[in-house]
Amino acid sequence: MTPKRALTFIFCTATLDVLALGMMIPVLPRLILDFQGGDAATASETIGLFMTVWGLMQFIFSPLLGALSDRYGRRPIILISCLGLGLDYVFMALAPSLGWLFVGRVISGITSATLGTTFAYIADVTPPERRGKAFGLVGGAFGLGFVIGPAVGGLLGSVDPRLPFWCSAAACLVNAGFGWFILPESLSLDRRMAFSWKRANPVGSLRLLSRHVELWGLATVGFLGNFAHQVLPAVFVLYAGYRYGWGPGMVGLTLAMVGVASAIAQGLLVGRIIAWLGERRTLIGGMTAGCIGMLVYGLAPTGCLFWIGVPIMGLWGLASPASQSLMSRRVGPDEQGQLQGANTSLQSIANIIGPSIFAGTFAYFLKDTPSAAWLLAAAFLAAAAIVASLTTRPRPGAVPPV
């Protein structure tokens, strides 16, 4: 298989994985609510627990899977993940109680922790100068999956709340079977690294980032960006209803447009913009656009003006592929899995603590400054742009990246 075809499979895998996860969004809360006798308050606490544990599994297992992929190759990790995720959806479709459903979410968090391996595969088969575009295609797949997934999940869930689980299982299992026959290994034997538990745990994986000031700086930029992103799931629905009177239909349409804008930026524009501006300026520009978009969201007095922020926010999607490309240049082929595992662990920390901080900010300032959470997110993105600028500025006599 040529690198182009391999990337096509990786793109399809990412799309199906995110599509399957997105299909859970409309129905999982309903199942939890049914298991808890319709008590909305208790169900809300349980959903928060499910999200936290899912993120914790990502934090723990992303470095492990990344280190295993550096030792045994990317192909087995990706295929086992697809198979495991498919079987887990079958498990959740049959779950007879809340406890079993919780176990399913734990397994889902583990089997979904292969995002780093996917990015490592891309780094293996793509020349450094083209990685930004390739990373952007996977980012576009995520945007596309989160646009289509909830819509399909809502439609199927209206027939049977467990039907989206069955369809997600089928998509993942078919993809695993397809990949078994066509996906080649991307990491040759001579480029593999011996497995070590020191590298395979979250703390150990972060030591790789500390080896180079630019790696640590870029990882900090990624963490700040992921942290700021948590404002969307944490407060958007409540904020839009409180300030603009939007119902589920308008909220869903807006979220779909956010996903489309991000998919266009990462899937279609990022390669051209990196070729024009370079990775450094694309990263800084993407973070700046995200900051401006957050300010528009927070300061817009009407829903129509809020929509102006959507395409601006879409340009924020340019930052991640540029950052991933810059980081992948600074480690060797045998450390790509560890690098991406460390990145995913940092993202998981943001996923765990971000929602509660933004939700708490929104609640505390609701009466006087309902936009406070958006302004806080804008501040984090402004800080990310500054750190990106300082970290990636040319240094006389610096050693060129790998």
Residue pairs with C-beta under 8 A, 6 or more apart in sequence:
1 9
1 182
1 183
1 184
3 125
3 126
5 182
6 121
6 125
6 183
6 184
6 186
7 122
7 125
7 126
7 134
7 137
9 178
9 179
9 182
9 183
10 118
10 121
10 122
10 138
11 137
11 138
11 141
12 141
12 175
13 78
13 82
13 118
13 175
13 179
14 118
14 138
14 141
14 142
14 145
15 141
15 142
15 144
15 145
16 145
16 171
16 172
16 175
17 82
17 85
17 112
17 145
17 172
18 141
18 142
18 144
18 145
18 146
18 149
19 144
19 145
19 148
19 149
19 152
19 168
19 171
20 85
20 89
20 149
20 168
20 169
20 171
20 172
21 112
21 145
21 149
21 168
22 145
22 146
22 147
22 148
22 149
22 150
22 152
22 153
23 149
23 150
23 152
23 153
23 156
23 164
23 167
23 168
24 149
24 153
24 164
24 165
24 168
25 149
25 150
25 153
26 150
26 153
26 154
26 157
26 164
27 153
27 154
27 156
27 157
27 161
27 162
27 164
27 165
28 47
28 50
29 43
29 47
30 157
30 161
31 101
31 161
31 162
32 43
32 46
32 47
32 50
32 98
32 101
33 39
33 40
33 43
34 161
35 97
35 98
35 101
36 42
36 43
36 46
36 98
46 98
48 355
48 356
50 102
50 105
51 351
51 355
52 352
53 102
53 105
53 106
53 109
54 105
54 106
54 108
54 109
54 112
55 109
55 348
55 349
55 351
55 352
56 109
56 348
56 352
57 106
57 108
57 109
57 110
57 113
58 109
58 112
58 113
58 344
58 345
58 347
58 348
58 351
59 202
59 345
59 348
59 349
59 352
60 201
60 202
61 109
61 110
61 113
62 113
62 115
62 116
62 202
62 205
62 340
62 341
62 342
62 344
62 345
62 348
63 199
63 200
63 201
63 202
63 204
63 205
63 338
63 341
63 342
63 344
63 345
64 113
64 200
64 201
64 341
65 77
65 81
65 113
65 114
65 116
65 117
65 337
65 341
66 116
66 117
66 120
66 200
66 205
66 337
66 338
66 339
66 340
66 341
66 342
66 344
67 195
67 196
67 199
67 200
67 205
67 337
67 338
67 341
68 77
68 195
68 200
68 337
69 77
69 116
69 117
69 120
69 187
69 337
70 120
70 187
70 192
70 193
70 195
70 199
70 334
70 335
70 336
70 337
70 338
71 192
71 193
71 194
71 195
72 192
72 195
73 185
73 186
73 187
73 192
74 117
74 120
74 121
74 124
74 185
74 186
74 187
74 337
75 179
75 183
75 184
75 185
75 186
77 114
77 117
78 114
78 117
78 118
78 121
78 179
78 183
79 176
79 179
79 180
79 183
81 111
81 112
81 113
81 114
81 117
82 172
82 173
82 175
82 176
82 179
83 172
83 173
83 176
84 107
84 110
84 111
85 108
85 111
85 112
85 172
86 168
86 169
86 170
86 171
86 172
86 173
86 175
86 176
87 169
87 173
88 104
88 107
88 108
88 111
88 169
89 104
89 108
89 165
89 166
89 168
89 169
89 172
90 165
90 166
90 169
91 100
91 103
91 104
91 107
92 101
92 104
92 105
92 108
92 165
93 162
93 165
93 166
93 169
95 101
95 103
95 104
113 344
115 340
115 344
116 337
116 339
116 340
116 341
116 342
116 343
116 344
117 337
117 340
117 341
118 138
118 340
119 135
119 138
119 324
119 328
119 336
119 340
119 343
120 187
120 336
120 337
120 339
120 340
121 186
122 131
122 134
122 135
122 138
123 131
123 328
123 333
123 336
123 340
124 186
124 187
124 333
124 336
125 186
126 134
128 325
128 328
128 329
128 401
130 271
131 321
131 324
131 325
131 328
131 329
132 270
132 271
132 274
132 279
132 282
132 321
132 322
132 324
132 325
133 270
133 271
133 274
133 321
134 321
135 270
135 320
135 321
135 324
135 325
136 265
136 266
136 267
136 269
136 270
136 271
136 317
136 318
136 321
137 266
137 267
138 266
139 262
139 263
139 266
139 267
139 270
139 317
139 320
139 321
140 262
140 263
140 264
140 266
140 267
140 268
141 263
141 267
142 263
142 266
143 259
143 260
143 262
143 263
143 266
143 267
143 317
144 259
144 263
144 267
146 259
147 256
147 259
147 260
147 263
150 252
150 255
151 252
151 256
152 164
152 167
153 164
156 163
156 164
156 167
157 163
157 164
187 333
187 334
191 332
191 333
191 334
192 334
193 334
193 335
193 338
196 204
197 204
198 204
198 207
199 205
199 207
199 208
199 338
202 342
202 345
205 338
205 341
205 342
205 345
206 342
206 345
206 346
208 215
208 331
208 335
208 338
208 339
208 342
209 215
209 216
209 219
209 339
209 342
210 216
212 330
213 391
214 326
214 330
214 391
214 392
214 401
215 327
215 330
215 331
215 339
217 387
217 388
217 390
217 391
217 392
218 323
218 326
218 327
218 388
218 391
218 392
219 327
219 342
219 343
219 346
220 384
220 387
220 391
221 283
221 287
221 319
221 323
221 384
221 387
221 388
221 391
222 320
222 323
222 343
222 346
222 347
223 346
223 347
223 349
223 350
224 380
224 381
224 383
224 384
224 387
225 287
225 290
225 316
225 319
225 320
225 380
225 381
225 384
226 346
226 347
226 350
226 351
226 354
227 350
227 353
227 354
227 380
228 290
228 294
228 354
228 377
228 378
228 380
228 381
228 384
229 350
229 354
229 377
230 350
230 351
230 354
230 355
230 357
230 358
231 294
231 354
231 358
231 373
231 374
231 376
231 377
232 255
232 258
233 355
234 354
234 355
234 356
234 358
234 359
234 362
234 373
235 358
235 359
235 362
235 373
235 374
236 251
236 255
237 251
238 362
239 362
239 370
239 371
239 373
239 374
240 246
240 250
240 251
240 254
240 303
240 306
241 247
241 251
242 366
242 370
243 370
243 371
244 250
244 302
244 303
244 306
246 254
246 303
250 303
254 306
254 307
254 310
257 307
257 310
258 310
258 313
258 314
260 314
261 310
261 311
261 313
261 314
261 317
262 313
262 314
262 316
262 317
263 317
264 314
265 314
265 315
265 316
265 317
265 318
266 317
266 318
266 320
266 321
269 318
270 282
270 317
270 318
270 321
270 322
273 282
273 285
273 318
274 282
274 321
274 322
274 325
277 285
279 322
279 325
279 326
280 322
280 326
280 388
280 392
280 393
282 318
282 319
282 322
283 318
283 319
283 322
283 323
283 326
283 388
283 392
284 385
284 388
284 389
284 392
285 315
285 318
285 319
286 315
286 316
286 317
286 318
286 319
286 320
286 322
287 316
287 319
287 381
287 382
287 384
287 385
287 388
288 381
288 382
288 385
289 312
289 313
289 315
289 316
289 318
290 313
290 315
290 316
290 319
290 381
290 384
291 378
291 381
291 382
291 385
292 309
292 312
292 378
293 309
293 310
293 312
293 313
293 315
293 316
294 309
294 313
294 374
294 375
294 377
294 378
294 381
295 309
295 374
295 375
295 378
296 305
296 306
296 308
296 309
296 312
296 313
297 306
297 309
297 313
297 371
297 374
298 371
298 372
298 373
298 374
298 375
298 378
299 371
299 374
300 306
300 308
300 309
316 381
319 384
319 388
323 388
324 343
326 392
326 401
327 339
327 343
328 336
328 339
329 401
329 402
330 401
330 402
331 338
331 339
331 402
332 402
358 373
358 376
358 377
359 373
361 372
361 373
361 376
362 370
362 372
362 373
364 372
365 372
365 373
369 375
